Amino acid sequence: MAYVSGTRTAVWLIVDLVRQGKGNVKTVAKLRDWPESKVQAALNYAKAFPEEIEPLIESAHRVTFEDLQRLNAA
């Protein structure tokens, strides 16, 4: 899994946040207290490797509340 350089944050998560924010890189950068260039780097990676990033985003969107309860019970 790809992570944003110098962080423990997965690239797919940043890409998903930007999409949820209607493409606003500045908002996500401010939320993470990062320079915009770091968020843009994640987007660039995702554009270069969509076959890696897109399935992770899709998988995250399929997680249900019940799935999380099962994980917490383990």
KESE-900804 format. One record per residue (C-alpha): residue number from 1; residue in one letter; z, y, x. Coordinates in Angstrom, 1 decimal. Example, Ala and Ser with C-alpha at 12.3 -4.5 7.8 and 13.67 -1.06 7.14 Angstrom:
<rs>
<k:1, r:A, w:7.8, v:-4.5, u:12.3>
<k:2, r:S, w:7.1, v:-1.1, u:13.7>
</rs>
This chain:
<rs>
<k:1, r:M, w:0.0, v:0.0, u:0.0>
<k:2, r:A, w:-0.9, v:3.4, u:1.3>
<k:3, r:Y, w:1.7, v:6.1, u:1.7>
<k:4, r:V, w:1.4, v:9.8, u:2.2>
<k:5, r:S, w:1.9, v:10.5, u:5.9>
<k:6, r:G, w:5.5, v:11.2, u:6.9>
<k:7, r:T, w:6.9, v:10.2, u:3.6>
<k:8, r:R, w:7.9, v:7.1, u:1.6>
<k:9, r:T, w:5.7, v:8.2, u:-1.4>
<k:10, r:A, w:2.8, v:6.0, u:-2.4>
<k:11, r:V, w:-0.6, v:7.7, u:-2.5>
<k:12, r:W, w:-1.3, v:6.2, u:-6.0>
<k:13, r:L, w:1.8, v:8.0, u:-7.3>
<k:14, r:I, w:0.7, v:11.4, u:-6.1>
<k:15, r:V, w:-2.8, v:10.9, u:-7.5>
<k:16, r:D, w:-1.3, v:9.9, u:-10.8>
<k:17, r:L, w:0.9, v:13.0, u:-10.8>
<k:18, r:V, w:-2.1, v:15.3, u:-10.1>
<k:19, r:R, w:-4.0, v:13.7, u:-12.9>
<k:20, r:Q, w:-1.1, v:14.1, u:-15.3>
<k:21, r:G, w:-0.9, v:17.7, u:-14.3>
<k:22, r:K, w:-4.6, v:18.2, u:-15.1>
<k:23, r:G, w:-5.6, v:18.4, u:-11.5>
<k:24, r:N, w:-3.2, v:21.0, u:-10.4>
<k:25, r:V, w:-2.5, v:20.3, u:-6.7>
<k:26, r:K, w:-0.3, v:23.3, u:-6.4>
<k:27, r:T, w:2.1, v:22.1, u:-9.1>
<k:28, r:V, w:2.5, v:18.7, u:-7.5>
<k:29, r:A, w:3.0, v:20.2, u:-4.0>
<k:30, r:K, w:5.7, v:22.5, u:-5.4>
<k:31, r:L, w:7.3, v:19.6, u:-7.2>
<k:32, r:R, w:7.5, v:17.5, u:-4.0>
<k:33, r:D, w:8.2, v:20.6, u:-1.8>
<k:34, r:W, w:5.1, v:19.8, u:0.3>
<k:35, r:P, w:2.2, v:21.8, u:1.5>
<k:36, r:E, w:-0.8, v:21.5, u:-0.7>
<k:37, r:S, w:-2.7, v:19.9, u:2.2>
<k:38, r:K, w:-0.4, v:16.9, u:2.0>
<k:39, r:V, w:-1.2, v:16.4, u:-1.7>
<k:40, r:Q, w:-4.9, v:16.9, u:-1.0>
<k:41, r:A, w:-4.8, v:14.3, u:1.7>
<k:42, r:A, w:-3.5, v:11.8, u:-0.9>
<k:43, r:L, w:-6.4, v:12.7, u:-3.2>
<k:44, r:N, w:-8.9, v:12.4, u:-0.3>
<k:45, r:Y, w:-7.6, v:8.9, u:0.5>
<k:46, r:A, w:-7.8, v:7.9, u:-3.1>
<k:47, r:K, w:-11.4, v:9.1, u:-3.3>
<k:48, r:A, w:-12.3, v:7.1, u:-0.1>
<k:49, r:F, w:-10.5, v:4.0, u:-1.3>
<k:50, r:P, w:-10.7, v:3.8, u:-5.1>
<k:51, r:E, w:-10.7, v:0.0, u:-5.1>
<k:52, r:E, w:-7.2, v:0.1, u:-3.6>
<k:53, r:I, w:-5.7, v:3.0, u:-5.6>
<k:54, r:E, w:-7.1, v:2.7, u:-9.1>
<k:55, r:P, w:-5.6, v:-0.8, u:-9.8>
<k:56, r:L, w:-2.2, v:0.4, u:-8.7>
<k:57, r:I, w:-2.3, v:3.3, u:-11.1>
<k:58, r:E, w:-3.6, v:1.1, u:-13.9>
<k:59, r:S, w:-0.8, v:-1.4, u:-13.2>
<k:60, r:A, w:1.9, v:1.3, u:-13.3>
<k:61, r:H, w:0.6, v:2.5, u:-16.7>
<k:62, r:R, w:0.9, v:-1.0, u:-18.1>
<k:63, r:V, w:4.6, v:-1.3, u:-17.3>
<k:64, r:T, w:6.7, v:-1.4, u:-20.5>
<k:65, r:F, w:10.3, v:-0.6, u:-21.1>
<k:66, r:E, w:11.0, v:-4.3, u:-21.6>
<k:67, r:D, w:9.4, v:-5.0, u:-18.2>
<k:68, r:L, w:11.9, v:-2.6, u:-16.6>
<k:69, r:Q, w:14.8, v:-4.1, u:-18.5>
<k:70, r:R, w:13.8, v:-7.6, u:-17.1>
<k:71, r:L, w:13.6, v:-6.2, u:-13.6>
<k:72, r:N, w:17.1, v:-4.6, u:-13.9>
<k:73, r:A, w:18.6, v:-7.8, u:-15.2>
<k:74, r:A, w:17.5, v:-9.8, u:-12.1>
</rs>
